[in-house]
Amino acid sequence: MVALAAVVVVLGALVIAVRFAPSGNGAGDTVGASASAVPSREGAPPRSSVPAQPKVPQAGEFGAWASRTSQWLDIPLRAMKGYAQATVTLSKEQPDCHLSWITLAAIGKIASDHGRAQSSHLGDDGALAKPLGAVEVRDFYNRVVSSPGAAGPMQLAPAVWTKWQRSASGGKADVQNIDDAALTTGRALCAGGRDLATDWWNGVATLAPAPLMLHRTLATVNVYGTVGQRDQAPDPAVLSAVDFAIDKIGLPYVWGGNGTGGADPGFDCSGLTTAAYASAGVKLMRTADTQFRSIPHVNEPELGDLIFYGEPATKIHHVGLYIGNQQMIDAPQTGQAVQVHPYRRPGDDYAGAGRPAA
């Protein structure tokens, strides 16, 4: 196998606060966020930056790297190979695009759980055992946000497939094959000379324009990029908590909410972190302030750490879940959805980070 260019482009996207639904008129926030904890602008496109890239695995190193990373991130090995090979091909053909395997893998995860949606799976040849039509995704207001007529493991819309389809093996392209679908996805992302190092958001938006899909993909890119650069396996409880939070992106902010559904449809900030860690078997105190005072503090946040805002001596009013690369998932405030954005901004009242213990 040729040397595989597993180029990790970890995005530093400055994602602005997003409303996935019209603003509500909820109660004032005493448990969750204040306006000082979230970016103030809405509607502006995010910017991104590219940190130093890790060493590219050589041919002799690829097998061990792919096996280890796919296990850590719960990515089927056959899918991992498809993402990596597409990255290699396009890195040679369009090096200025800066396509990364983590972007392809994040899209594959959000689109079809790497081909595992609807009880399907990838065969040794890269084709789905059970062809996938459109995997419908609805937001928490029951609106369809997935692409109509999409198909295959990358859930490519008909217009995207028609325009950019390409076979990785040189035969007839098959939207149900991970190699062809990943390569086609990469070609669509890099279209028009796009540089994903500086225009990642708009690139991914051509495939999945709904804010819910974009934020879930962005969160997954950050997690994959963070874990993919490590030499040691991540804590399973941390990954479980982070995965839970990613799945809740788009859920409405509800003051005092615990996300149990029905009359309790959404979360406030500490409700989200409490539920995320509860899904991993880790019990947290219920409010941002009590969480801050009951877990060990750390100097620099790592994946899964809690990010706090407020005045340590008196009151902590907001908490988020760190997902790597200066980003967090949180339930910001009334009228906004669970989303991704930077954990620091000028003038914030950042109080520090803490690490829940399994």
N, C-alpha and C positions, 0 to 999 in steps of 0.2 A: 504494500500500500504506500502511496506517495505520502510524504510528510504532510500532516494535517495541521492547517493553520488555525488552531483554536484561539482566535484572537478575542480577548475579552474586552469589549467596549462598554465600560460601566458608565452609565449616563448620570450626569449631575444635573438633571432637568430641574429647572426652577418652576415647579408646577403650581399654578395659582389655585386658589380656593374655587371649587366647582360646585354649582348647584345642579344636581341631577333631576331636580323637580322644582316647581315653583316654590318660592319662599313660604315658610309657614309663619305662624304667629305664636310660637311656643313660649313657654315660661322662660324667665331670665335664668341664666346659667350659674348655679352655685356649685354644682358638682363637676361640670365639664369646663369647656373652653371660654376664654374671653377673647375679644377681638385682637388683643395684643399678641395672641399666640398663633395667629394665622395671617397669611399674606392678605393684603387689602385689595389688590386689583383682581378683577375678573375679566375673562374673555381674551387676555393677551396670550399669544403663543409662548410656550415654555422655551427656555434656552438650555443648552447642554454643554458639557465639557468632557474631555476624554483623559483619564489618568494614564499613568504609565502602564503599558500592556505587559502581561506576564510572558514568560518564555514560551515560545511555540513548541509543542511536543514534536519530537522527531519521529520518524517512522517506527523505530524500535521502542519508543515510549508510548505510542498512541494506545495500544491495547490496554495497558495498565491504567493509563489516564482515563480512557473512556469507561472502562469497567468501574473504576473507583468513583468517578464523578456521577455516572448514571445511577449508581446505587445510592450515593449520598442524596441526590436530588429526586429520586424516584422517577427517573426518565428511562423508559425501556432502552436497552442497549442498541437495538436496531434503529430506534428513532435517533439516538445520540449519534450514530454513525451517519445517518442521513443529514442531520444538521451540520455536522463537521465537514462532510464531503462537499456540501453546497457552499460552505464558507471557503473552503480551499479553492474551489472552482472560480467563484466570483472574486476572491482576493487576488487571483492571478489576472482575471479578465478586467476587473474594475477595482483596482487597488485603492483608488481615491474615494470609494464608497465607504470603506471601513466597516463592512458588514461583519457582525460577530455571531458566533454560534448561539450566544445567550439570547440574542434577539429572536432568532428562528425558533429556539427552544421555548421561549416565553410565549410566542405566538401559538406554537403547537400545543402548549399546555392549556392556555385559555380557550383555544378553539375546540379541542377535542380530547384533552387530557392525553396528548401524544398518541392519538388513535384508539384510545380505550373507551371512548364514549359509546353508548348504546351496545355495550358488551362486545365490542369488536377488539381486535388486536392486530399487531403487525406480524406478518410472516417473515421467514428468513429472507425472502426476496424483496422485502420492503413494502409489499402490497397488503392492504387490509384484508383480513379474513372475511369480514362482513362489510361491504361497501357502505360508506357513510354519506347520506344526503345531508340536508341542512340540520345542524344541531341547534335547535331553537334556544335562544337565551332571552329571558325576560328580566327586566329590571324589577325593583321592588314596588313598582307602580303598575306592574303587569303589562308594560309596553315591550314589544319585541325589539331588541337592540342588536341581534345578530343579522348577518347578511342574508337576504332572501335568495334561495336557490344555491347556497354555498354547498360545497362538497369536499370530501376527502379529509385527511388528517389535519390539514392546515385550514380547512373550511374556507376555500377560495371562492369568491363570488364568480359567477359565469363570465362577467366582463373582464375580470382580472385574469382568469384562466385562459380565455380566448386570446387575449393580447400578449401575455407573457409566457405561456406554456413552453416548456422545454424538457426533453428527456435527458436524464443524467447518464443514461447508458447509450444514447444515440439512436434508440428505437422510437416507437410511437409513445408520446408522452401520456401518462396515466395520472389523473388527478387523485386516484386512490393509492398511489405509491408514494411513500414518504420521501424517496430520493428525488422524484420528479416534482412533487409538491413543494419541498423545501427549496429546491433550485428555482422554481417558478416564483415562489414567495420572495426569495432574495432578489431576483431580477426586477420584480415590481417595486421593491423597496429602494433599489438603486437606480430606478428609471430617471431619465433626464439629467444624469450626472449628479444625482443627490449625494451628499456627504452625510452619512448617518451620524458622524461625530458631532455635527452641528445642527442637523435637521432631522433628528430621530423622530420627534413627535409627529411632524407632518408626514414623514414616510410611513409610519405605522398607521396613521389616520387614513391613508389611502386604502388600507385593508379592513380596518375596523374603526370607523369614525365615532362610534358612540363613546361618550366620556367614560361610562362604566367599563367598557372593554379596554379603552386606552389606559385607564388607571390600573386595572388589574394586570395588564401586560407590563406596564412600567414597574409596578411592584415586583412582579416575578423576575423581570430583568435584573433588578437590584439584588434580589435574593440569589439568583443563579450566579451573577457576577461575583458576589461576596463569597459564596461557598466555593465557586469554581476556582478561586485563587488560593484556597487553603491547602495546607499539607495534612490536616487532620480532619476527621469526620465531624460534622456539626452535631450539636446536642439534639437528639430526636424530639425532645419536648419543646425546644425553641422552634424548630421547623414546624412542628404541629401547631404551635400558637400563631406563628406567622402565617401559615397556610389558612388558618381559620380567619384571621383578619383580612387576608386578601379576598377570601370568599365573601366577606361582608362588605366589601367596597361597593358603594352605591346605596347602601341602606341609609335611611334618613336619620339625622340626629334627633333624638328624643330625650329631653331632660329627664334624668332619673331612669332612662330606659335600660333594660337588660336583654333586649333582643329575643324575647321568647315567642314573639309572634302574636297574632290576634290583636288584643288591645295594647300590647307592648311590642310594636313592630320594629323599633329601632334602638339605638344605643346612645348614651352619652359617653364622654371620653373614658371614664373609668369603668363604665359598664362593658365597653368593648375590650379593654385590657383584661378585666376580670374574667370575662367569658372566653377570651382567647386562651388564657393560661389554664382555665378550668378544663378546656377541651384536651389539654395535655396532662391533666391530672395534677396541676399545680394550683393551690389555693392562694388567692390574693385577698387583701382587704378591699372593701368595696369602693372607697372614694380615692381621688387622686392624692389628697393630703395624707390619708392613712397608708396608702401604698408607699408614698415617699418615705414615711417614717418607720416602715416595717421591713424594708428589704435593704441589702447591702448596697452602698453607693460605689460607683466606679468613676475614674477620671475621664475615660474616653468610651463612648458607647460602642457596643458590638451588636451583631444581629440578635434581635429579640429583646434587647434591653428596653427598659421603660424610660421615657424622656419626660422630664417634669418642668412645669412653669409656675411661677409665683414667687412668693417670699418665704424662703426656708424657715425663718424664725417665727413666722406667723401663719401663713396660709398658702398651700399649693392648690391652684385652681384648675390645672389642666395636665393631662398625661397622654402620651402617644407611644406607639410601638416602633422601635427603630428597625429598619430593614436594610441598612447598609448604604454606603455612598451618600451620606449626609441626608438621607430621606427617612420619613416615617409614615406610618398609617395612623390616622386618628379620626375621631368624630369631632369636628371642629366646634360647631356652635349651631344654634337654632337656624333652620333654613338651609343648611348645608349637609351634604352627604358624607359618609365615611369615604376617605380619599387618601391620596398620596401628596405630600409636599415636603419641602426642606424643613429640617427641624430647627434651623437657626435662620434668623433674619435680623437686619439692623433694628435696634430698639426693642427687641423682645425681652421677656423677663425669664429667660432660661434659668432654671434652678439646679440642673444637674441630671445625672442618669443613675439608674439603679438596675440591679440584676436579680430577677427572681431565681430562687433556688428550687430545683426539682426535688 
